Amino acid sequence: MTTIPRPDLAARPHQLSVERDMAASSAALYEAWTERFDAWFAAPGTVLMRGEVDEAFFFEVHFGGERYPHYGRFLALDPGRYVELTWVTGAGGTKGAETVVSVELMPHGAGTRLRLTHAGFPDEETAKQHADAWPEVLAQLDKRLMGAAH
């Protein structure tokens, strides 16, 4: 099997990092990031995803009557601990740039500390938009997973 090269982010140095203490378990969070995007982020019925390295994925987000396609591929996986994937969206997102999202999952109390790094933005403005959005997205992730557990 041939491994597809990682994106070269040298020309796109803008990145962000967000940490959040999550009530959900690392196993549930890992599954959400590798198999169940429609449980917390994607529009139901739009996910094409298999959580394996070098596997491509697709999903849509629906917001304000518009559809926002997201594409990517898994770069590295360590079950219950780490997910790394590429992330490509259009004009309102990454502006077509192949960015890289890394999600570290660390046991913390009864839950998990999640550290997300999103790198490879074409400009500071796009990185800032994502830095503002990811905390809300992660809060929704935890809320949806904990709601599903009860």
RONUSE-602486 format. One line per 5 residues: for each residue x, z, y of N, C-alpha, C. Coordinates in steps of 0.001 Angstrom, whole numbers, plus 500000, padded with zeros to 6 digits. Layout:
residues N
X,Z,Y,X,Z,Y,X,Z,Y; ... .
This chain:
residues 150
500840,500000,498822,500000,500000,500000,500893,500000,501252; 500597,499140,502176,501349,499045,503415,500725,499951,504469; 501566,500728,505131,501073,501574,506208,501104,500783,507503; 500012,500801,508211,499910,500105,509494,500695,500912,510523; 501492,500258,511370,502275,501001,512365,501397,501829,513298 .
501954,502933,513732,501277,503788,514705,501244,503078,516051; 500280,503398,516898,500265,502801,518237,501505,503227,519029; 502015,502326,519827,503130,502631,520727,502523,503090,522050; 502659,504375,522348,502047,504950,523552,503007,505013,524736; 504205,504459,524588,505241,504582,525621,504774,504077,526984 .
504014,503009,527017,503560,502452,528292,502299,503147,528817; 501737,504073,528008,500515,504800,528399,500761,506299,528191; 501482,506952,529104,501933,508331,528894,500899,509416,529221; 499741,509037,529698,498761,510046,530131,498062,510659,528925; 497987,512001,528922,497361,512696,527802,496738,513999,528266 .
496019,514642,527355,495378,515925,527629,495426,516763,526374; 495227,518060,526550,495144,518979,525422,494078,520018,525744; 493244,520329,524758,492152,521289,524910,492165,522214,523699; 491980,523502,523919,491844,524463,522816,490506,525153,522917; 489934,525438,521756,488652,526161,521722,488583,526977,520447 .
488119,528211,520573,487829,529032,519402,486444,528650,518901; 486390,528215,517652,485156,527718,517049,484646,528733,516036; 483333,528873,515957,482737,529749,514955,482765,529098,513569; 482757,527771,513539,482721,527033,512275,484047,527178,511519; 483964,527017,510210,485157,527092,509364,486007,525834,509528 .
487273,525943,509182,488152,524774,509261,487691,523686,508288; 487150,524077,507138,486659,523086,506176,485487,522294,506757; 484558,522984,507407,483405,522310,508015,483842,521407,509168; 484797,521877,509968,485301,521073,511082,486036,519831,510578; 486841,519995,509558,487554,518857,508975,486558,517800,508486 .
485539,518243,507774,484526,517320,507272,483804,516616,508420; 483521,517345,509499,482850,516752,510659,483691,515634,511267; 485007,515824,511309,485910,514831,511907,486217,513661,510985; 486036,513814,509683,486434,512754,508748,485272,512075,508035; 484076,512676,508078,482949,512104,507338,481615,512175,508068 .
481462,513118,508995,480119,513415,509514,480024,513326,511037; 480580,512282,511621,480491,512131,513073,479045,512099,513555; 478119,511614,512706,476717,511545,513125,476029,512906,513128; 476692,513940,512644,476127,515295,512697,476369,515953,514056; 477249,515356,514882,477599,516043,516120,477967,515137,517290 .
478315,513886,517055,478800,513041,518135,478139,511664,518139; 478130,511006,517017,477643,509632,516919,476134,509573,516775; 475575,508436,517173,474150,508200,516967,473891,508084,515459; 472850,508767,514968,472542,508691,513533,472391,507242,513075; 472927,506970,511896,472805,505642,511305,473816,504624,511804 .
474766,505041,512654,475732,504076,513197,477150,504281,512663; 477358,505243,511786,478716,505590,511362,479145,504804,510126; 480291,504154,510236,480976,503550,509102,482321,504264,509037; 482500,505148,508050,483687,505999,508053,484000,506489,506648; 485277,506413,506297,485788,506998,505068,487095,507679,505441 .
487158,508982,505306,488291,509779,505750,489522,509617,504892; 490212,508486,505050,491463,508223,504343,492447,507582,505316; 493722,507897,505158,494753,507333,506035,494715,505808,505955; 494798,505179,507110,494754,503730,507320,493372,503115,507116; 492345,503940,506945,490978,503423,506869,490404,503324,508281 .
489782,502191,508568,489147,501978,509865,487770,502639,509881; 487308,502971,511093,485960,503511,511243,485306,502920,512482; 483988,503044,512524,483183,502599,513656,482014,503560,513801; 481619,503829,515028,480356,504512,515303,479946,504213,516728; 478681,504519,517026,478167,504346,518382,477720,505684,518936 .
477859,505810,520241,477257,506907,520991,476190,506275,521861; 474998,506844,521876,473921,506356,522730,473712,507361,523845; 473755,506879,525082,473620,507770,526240,473019,506976,527388; 471990,507542,528004,471364,506889,529148,470823,505505,528853; 470343,505301,527631,469796,504008,527250,470843,502955,526923 .
472101,503324,526952,473195,502397,526647,473846,502771,525315; 474503,501805,524696,475272,502054,523474,476749,501917,523792; 477538,502843,523221,478979,502873,523451,479699,502838,522103; 480193,501651,521698,480903,501544,520427,482258,502259,520478; 482615,502902,519383,483910,503570,519210,484533,503033,517922 .
485819,502734,517995,486548,502210,516850,487828,503010,516656; 488343,502986,515444,489624,503631,515210,490024,503553,513757; 491090,504299,513460,491579,504403,512083,492270,505744,511940; 492279,506245,510736,492930,507521,510467,494429,507317,510299; 495214,508116,511022,496674,508029,510963,497281,509070,510031 .
496735,510285,510046,497253,511373,509209,496127,512349,508922; 496106,512888,507708,495083,513848,507297,495711,514945,506449; 495346,516186,506742,495735,517341,505939,494466,518188,505827; 493743,518096,504706,492424,518720,504585,492378,520174,505070; 491409,520431,505946,491187,521762,506492,492183,522185,507552 .
493163,521317,507859,494216,521704,508804,494471,520715,509932; 494379,519394,509646,494832,518424,510642,494157,517068,510450; 493741,516474,511567,493189,515124,511584,493852,514387,512742; 494371,513200,512471,494921,512362,513539,494337,510967,513364; 493787,510442,514462,493126,509155,514403,493320,508395,515705 .
493185,507078,515612,493170,506297,516829,491741,506300,517358; 491603,506023,518661,490305,506116,519332,490263,505011,520376; 489365,504051,520188,489250,502924,521105,487806,502791,521556; 487615,502769,522868,486297,502525,523453,486473,501537,524605; 485366,501143,525193,485397,500125,526234,485601,500660,527642 .
484995,499979,528596,485215,500220,530026,484980,501665,530452; 483939,502314,529954,483646,503682,530354,484440,504726,529594; 485243,504293,528625,486005,505226,527794,487494,505047,527961; 488145,504507,526927,489600,504338,526970,490005,502999,527583; 489041,502252,528080,489288,500936,528700,489950,499971,527726 .
489603,500108,526443,490135,499235,525411,491498,499637,524876; 492107,500689,525424,493415,501141,524950,493257,501879,523625; 494194,501645,522710,494222,502364,521439,494901,503712,521689; 494089,504746,521876,494592,506088,522114,494698,506829,520780; 495303,508018,520810,495463,508819,519598,494897,510211,519838 .
493995,510635,518957,493416,511972,518988,493988,512761,517814; 494564,513926,518118,495080,514841,517096,494257,516115,517148; 493791,516578,516005,492981,517785,515917,493657,518747,514955; 494140,519869,515498,494751,520916,514687,493712,522002,514450; 493586,522458,513206,492627,523481,512818,493395,524681,512275 .
493266,525834,512963,494018,527027,512584,493053,528193,512394; 493131,528901,511265,492265,530069,511074,492421,531034,512251; 491279,531570,512697,491295,532494,513839,490100,533427,513697; 490357,534676,513329,489256,535613,513104,488354,535091,512007; 487041,535120,512258,486082,534617,511277,485883,533112,511395 .
486518,532489,512387,486328,531065,512614,487630,530293,512628; 487733,529372,513581,488856,528451,513643,489253,528205,515091; 490538,528200,515359,491012,527734,516658,491293,526243,516512; 490654,525450,517348,490812,524004,517329,491627,523594,518551; 492705,522863,518311,493504,522302,519410,493422,520787,519304 .
492887,520167,520332,492739,518722,520383,493704,518169,521431; 494471,517168,521042,495326,516433,521967,494880,514984,521927; 494684,514406,523104,494256,513007,523203,495288,512307,524085; 496017,511354,523521,497155,510728,524195,497021,509206,524237; 497726,508618,525205,497795,507170,525289,496830,506542,526275 .
496384,507321,527256,495464,506771,528255,496199,505825,529197; 495503,504773,529649,496144,503802,530526,496376,504311,531950; 495655,505365,532349,495822,505891,533706,495368,507345,533756; 495745,508024,534836,495430,509437,535000,493924,509682,535124; 493221,508774,535771,491770,508917,535956,491039,508965,534612 .
491419,508082,533707,490785,508038,532388,491100,509307,531595; 492337,509785,531680,492709,511035,531016,491886,512193,531569; 491697,512236,532885,490923,513316,533529,489466,513279,533074; 488884,512095,532990,487491,511979,532521,487351,512557,531117; 488301,512262,530261,488253,512785,528897,488556,514284,528859 .
489460,514750,529718,489755,516188,529796,488515,516969,530211; 487681,516380,531051,486431,517019,531466,485374,516962,530360; 485373,515897,529569,484333,515694,528557,484596,516434,527250; 485853,516479,526782,486129,517054,525460,485654,518503,525315; 485821,519401,526303,485310,520766,526093,483808,520811,525800 .
483033,519967,526464,481590,519908,526206,481306,519351,524816; 482057,518335,524419,481884,517734,523094,482215,518750,522003; 483292,519505,522180,483672,520514,521182,482652,521647,521111; 482094,522035,522242,481037,523055,522246,479825,522557,521461; 479480,521287,521650,478358,520698,520916,478664,520647,519427 .
479891,520298,519079,480310,520264,517672,480089,521625,517024; 480586,522677,517647,480456,524017,517068,478991,524434,516968; 478231,524167,518013,476805,524522,518025,476048,523807,516904; 476310,522515,516739,475601,521737,515701,476007,522187,514307; 477300,522466,514101,477740,522911,512778,477185,524275,512447 .
477171,525189,513409,476661,526526,513145,475146,526509,512993; 474466,525605,513684,473023,525459,513510,472681,524940,512134; 473535,524050,511608,473324,523487,510271,473598,524523,509185; 474442,525536,509528,474792,526553,508534,473702,527604,508371; 472802,527668,509338,471757,528710,509279,470430,528142,508844 .
